[in-house]
Amino acid sequence: MPVTIALFTRDLRVHDNPMLAAAAACGPVVPLFVLDPGIIERTPIAPNRLRFLTAALADLDAELRELGTPLVIRRGAVVAEVARVIAETGACAVHIAADVSRYSRIRETELRAVARAARCHLIAHPASVTVADPAELRPATGRGHFSVFTPYFRRWLETPLRPEAARPRQLTGPEVTAAPLPAYAELCAEPVPPGLSVGGERTGRKLLSEWLSGPVATYHTDNDVLAGTTSGLSPYLHFGCLSPGEVLRRTDLSTPGGAAFARQLAWRDFHHQILAARPELAHTDFRRPPTAPRADPQAFAAWCDGRTGYPVIDAAMRQLRTEGWMPGRARLLTAGFLTKSLGVDWRVGADHFLTWLVDGDIANNQMNWQWAAGTGTDTRPNRVLNPIRQAERFDPGGDYVRRHLPELAHLPGARIHKPWRATPPVPGYPAPLVEFNGM
């Protein structure tokens, strides 16, 4: 019976995985993941995502073994390794999740050519890493892409979800030469941040159930509270340990919290459809910047180290280094501060985020940075967020700052957001890099 290859990329799950379901329906399957040195060893290394990846792969392998066959790990260039597996197994088809980055688009084109040469079919499945197929949602003209979120969101809500892909009941496949599952220590020498949380599909599904069973009810009021409860699902969505379509199906949109949570899934899709249409936006401006950026290595280093003199900014940057994560509001504040208050190019900050974020995603990261910098899809590109006012609004008691800046923990109430006014001054805490009106 002909063999098919299920090539895992950013869809490390067995539930609601169109690629895996289609491959399994054809007969014997080789579940394949290729560790590509071009990604694993690129500079700068992303240690937190590598650690999450190793955990997710181990979990995927365990789930696939329960279904009847292990995950096949190969090491090398993806296209070359897939070609070798086709030759070794005589595979008739390769199934893969469609993706939007320039790298994934080039990979798909090259895989298609290799498969064609081997008289094999390459089948790319849309709406695997997003809720909606990025190519499906178009403005009323039918051309181009949405560049403003609100009309996109209306169309997104009107678009039917793809049918849920069935979890295979059993898998069989030929024996294929495979490398062992990777251990983090062999991929990266960087120490793992003490607060980094990792997992795979089973952990992600448990977190999703816990989130939807209670905390999501207040998401519409609490999502911007810096010290509030968050879903913790973003890394699982980035690596495809959770299906975004399943997450939306299980969310009650009739409740205010569920509707607000779904809106965040739509923002994720919105950025993917823009990058799908214009992959160059990963490194170029969507629109002209409000002011020309400047190089300021000292200010950038202070921002990276959480030494700007603004506690809410410094707390967020310290959290990034200790947990590999920060809340969405904190990302917006730190990005806006670097680009509009310090005048540094958004690309420099975006690269720093991609180095440390466990959920670092090229579409969401780059487009959110451009939004904060005023070069993206924000309809008010000149807006500047005052870190003091933002902190007083979204961390009124200073709980978030105390959690990440223990040197300020003794300051009372809202005073913690203005440590330069403390008497006596806080030893070692820096003065603000820049000043804001109304300080």
Secondary structure, DSSP 8 states (H G I E B T S, - for coil): ---EEEE-SS---STT-HHHHHHHTTS-EEEEEEE-HHHHT-SS--HHHHHHHHHHHHHHHHHHHHHT---EEEES-HHHHHHHHHHHHT-SEEEEE---SHHHHHHHHHHHHHHHHTT-EEEEESSSSSSS-TTT---TTSSS---SHHHHHHHHHHS---------S---------B----HHHH--S---TT-----HHHHHHHHHHHHTTGGGGHHHHTT-TTS-----HHHHHTTSS-HHHHHHTS-TTSHHHHHHHHHHHHHHHHHHHHHH-GGGGTS-SS--SS--B--HHHHHHHHHT-SS-HHHHHHHHHHHHHS---HHHHHHHHHIIIIIS-B-HHHHHHHHHHH-TT--HHHHHHHHHHHHTSSS-S-TT----HHHHHHHHSTT-HHHHHH-GGGTTS-GGGGG-GGG-SS--TT----SS--TT-
